[in-house]
């Protein structure tokens, strides 16, 4: 069985034309025909910049997907509403989401931008899969601690694991090497070309990754360049089979 997985930093729906257009993001996801989508920089009632919209709730309803959300930053609402203003990572799935957790990376309090790990179990037929979505820090110290935390999580699950997101690292870097001792970089396995995803117009860096545990095999990887104006990152899509 083939599973199509995609990771996409949506920049709260703000494209390179400075327009916030969530419909455009929804169309990119729909056109990709992906089954499981990890999203970074998602707003949930966050601020005026995204019209206080619950972006993941809206996308899930629009596309008819199950969803879950992991806040990296939570602020109290400024008005009388009792909802939290949140920003973080999200997951869309065609398949049932069985369990979901959010792990906060609060190593230094008072940081302007928090980071988190979304950790969900989905079920496809009789098989469970662990799906992790993250967006790591630009700080080398924090990046190392966040990577170590994710690697420690891997030992907790007996089923196949997919880890994806905006890693803010270069292929071949120290943290990349630590990760690829345990999981496969799918672009390195089956990608053709550089796999660069940022910036979306004339990309120069490979920041977005999909890693899989040894039970899984990547058979195709592609950077989606259609609708490059939708965000400042391009989506990465990988087709995976399970040979457990």
C-alpha positions, -999 to +999 in steps of 0.1 A: +000+000+000+013+035-009+008+065+014+014+100+001+028+123+027+035+160+024+051+187+046+044+224+040+053+255+059+023+277+051+035+310+066+000+315+081-013+316+046+007+346+036+021+343+001+051+360-015+027+386-028+020+396+009-016+384+005-031+361+032-051+336+011-059+303+029-080+292-001-048+291-021-032+269+005-062+246+005-059+243-033-022+234-031-030+206-006-060+194-027-040+193-059-012+174-042-035+144-035-016+138-003-031+115+024-012+129+054-001+165+055+021+181+082+018+219+084+041+245+100+034+282+109-004+277+113-025+303+131-054+294+154-073+325+164-038+341+166-040+377+154-052+402+130-026+391+105-047+360+098-081+375+107-082+355+140-092+325+119-088+289+131-067+280+101-064+243+107-101+239+115-110+258+083-086+237+062-098+204+076-134+213+070-127+226+035-107+195+025-127+169+045-097+157+065-092+148+102-069+172+120-050+180+151-029+209+162+002+215+184+007+251+197+042+264+198+030+297+212-002+303+232-014+338+243-046+348+261-072+364+240-073+402+241-111+404+239-139+387+259-136+354+240-123+325+261-102+309+233-064+310+233-045+328+205-022+301+192+005+295+165+022+262+157+022+229+138-008+210+125-017+176+109-043+168+083-051+131+077-074+111+055-071+083+080-084+082+116-062+100+142-062+076+171-041+095+196-025+130+197+000+148+219+018+181+219+053+184+233+065+219+241+101+228+236+103+254+264+140+252+272+144+289+277+114+309+290+105+342+275+114+333+239+094+353+214+088+322+192+082+289+209+086+255+193+068+222+197+064+187+184+031+174+173+030+136+180+000+117+166-009+080+160-030+073+129-045+040+118-045+028+082-064-005+078-050-025+107-016-008+109-007+021+133+017+048+122+033+074+144+033+109+127+055+137+141+054+173+128+078+199+140+095+232+132+129+235+148+148+266+161+174+286+142+195+286+174+221+258+172+219+251+209+181+248+209+181+229+176+204+203+191+182+199+222+150+196+201+166+170+178+177+149+208+142+151+222+127+138+190+152+110+187+144+099+223+107+098+213+114+072+186+121+045+211+086+047+225+067+034+195+068-001+180+051+009+148+064+027+117+072+064+122+071+094+099+088+127+110+084+158+090+085+196+090+107+227+086+140+216+103+160+248+096+191+227+089+213+218+060+217+182+047+250+168+060+249+190+091+257+175+126+220+173+136+211+158+101+237+131+106+224+123+141+189+119+127+199+098+097+216+073+120+180+063+131+157+074+103+160+078+065+160+112+048+135+104+020+149+130-003+184+115+000+169+081-008+147+088-038+148+126-046+162+139-078+180+172-077+187+195-048+153+193-031+155+229-021+122+244-007+131+279+005+125+306-006+096+294-028+107+315-057+143+305-068+148+283-038+184+281-024+180+259+008+166+225+017+149+232+050+119+209+048+123+172+054+104+140+056+122+112+076+109+076+079+118+047+101+134+016+086+101-003+082+091+023+056+104+028+021+102+060+001+095+053-036+091+089-049+099+124-036+091+157-053+091+194-044+058+209-056+066+241-076+031+247-088+015+277-070+049+288-056+034+322-046+011+306-019+038+306+008+075+314+013+082+277+013+075+250-013+058+218-002+077+185-002+057+154-010+069+118-006+052+085-016+059+058+010+053+020+012+054-001+044+074-034+043+070-044+079 
